[in-house]
């Protein structure tokens, strides 16, 4: 459903937002000082603060990513319907299948 698609996008946006924010900051000239990349990332995270790193720009990212994710899942569903392909169905290998048992008889143990 559309709600599930949007919710998946919001979850993806929330999870990836701090890392994406750091990536945007590190690409600016002189950001994080000098030294190895991990040192610079740590400096940027410390300067920005955890709350700001997680919340600044999050609403806009949620709107953008939820729309893109919903559209991606919608295209997938449309393509599956257009091609007549069936969605994936995972079966428990321990579960007995009634169709399978009627097709081939099980061998009887020999005494």
C-alpha positions as CSV (number, residue, x, y, z in Angstrom):
1,X,0.0,0.0,0.0
2,X,1.0,3.6,-0.4
3,X,1.3,4.1,3.4
4,X,3.7,1.2,3.7
5,X,5.8,2.7,0.9
6,X,5.9,6.1,2.5
7,X,6.7,4.7,5.9
8,X,9.6,2.7,4.4
9,X,11.0,5.9,2.9
10,X,10.7,7.8,6.2
11,X,12.5,5.0,8.0
12,X,15.3,5.0,5.4
13,X,15.6,8.8,5.7
14,X,15.9,8.8,9.5
15,X,18.5,6.0,9.5
16,X,20.7,7.5,6.8
17,X,20.3,11.2,7.7
18,X,23.3,11.6,10.1
19,X,25.7,9.9,7.8
20,X,24.4,11.9,4.8
21,X,24.7,15.2,6.8
22,X,28.4,14.4,7.6
23,X,29.1,13.6,4.0
24,X,27.6,16.9,2.9
25,X,29.7,18.7,5.5
26,X,33.0,16.9,4.8
27,X,32.8,17.9,1.1
28,X,33.1,21.6,2.0
29,X,36.6,23.1,1.7
30,X,38.5,23.0,5.0
31,X,35.7,21.2,6.9
32,X,36.8,19.3,9.9
33,X,40.3,20.6,9.9
34,X,43.3,18.7,8.6
35,X,44.3,15.1,8.9
36,X,42.8,11.7,8.0
37,X,39.2,11.5,6.9
38,X,38.0,9.7,10.1
39,X,39.6,12.5,12.2
40,X,37.9,15.1,10.1
41,X,34.5,13.3,10.4
42,X,34.9,13.1,14.2
43,X,35.7,16.8,14.4
44,X,32.7,17.7,12.3
45,X,30.4,15.5,14.4
46,X,31.8,17.1,17.6
47,X,31.4,20.6,16.2
48,X,27.9,20.0,14.8
49,X,26.6,18.2,17.9
50,X,24.6,14.9,17.9
51,X,21.1,16.5,18.0
52,X,21.9,18.9,15.2
53,X,23.5,16.2,13.2
54,X,20.3,14.1,13.5
55,X,17.6,16.7,13.2
56,X,18.9,19.5,11.0
57,X,17.1,19.1,7.6
58,X,15.4,15.8,8.6
59,X,11.9,16.9,7.7
60,X,12.9,17.8,4.1
61,X,14.9,14.6,3.8
62,X,11.9,12.6,5.0
63,X,9.6,14.2,2.4
64,X,12.1,13.7,-0.4
65,X,13.1,10.1,0.4
66,X,9.6,8.9,1.3
67,X,8.4,10.2,-2.1
68,X,11.3,8.5,-4.0
69,X,10.9,5.2,-2.1
70,X,7.1,5.2,-2.6
71,X,7.7,5.8,-6.3
72,X,10.3,3.1,-6.6
73,X,8.0,0.5,-5.0
74,X,5.1,1.7,-7.1
75,X,7.2,1.3,-10.3
76,X,8.2,-2.2,-9.1
77,X,4.6,-3.2,-8.5
78,X,3.5,-1.7,-11.9
79,X,6.3,-3.6,-13.7
80,X,5.4,-6.8,-12.0
81,X,1.8,-6.4,-13.0
82,X,2.7,-5.4,-16.6
83,X,5.0,-8.4,-17.1
84,X,2.7,-10.8,-15.3
85,X,5.4,-11.8,-12.9
86,X,4.4,-13.1,-9.5
87,X,5.7,-11.6,-6.3
88,X,8.2,-13.6,-4.3
89,X,6.8,-16.2,-2.0
90,X,9.1,-17.7,0.6
91,X,8.1,-21.1,1.9
92,X,9.1,-22.8,5.1
93,X,11.1,-25.9,4.1
94,X,10.0,-27.8,7.2
95,X,6.3,-27.2,6.3
96,X,4.7,-30.1,4.4
97,X,3.2,-29.2,1.1
98,X,-0.1,-31.0,0.4
99,X,0.4,-30.7,-3.4
100,X,3.8,-32.3,-3.3
101,X,2.7,-35.3,-1.2
102,X,-0.1,-36.1,-3.7
103,X,2.2,-36.0,-6.7
104,X,4.8,-38.6,-5.7
105,X,4.4,-41.3,-3.1
106,X,7.0,-41.5,-0.4
107,X,9.1,-44.6,-0.4
108,X,8.3,-47.2,2.3
109,X,11.1,-48.3,4.6
110,X,12.3,-51.8,3.9
111,X,12.4,-54.3,6.8
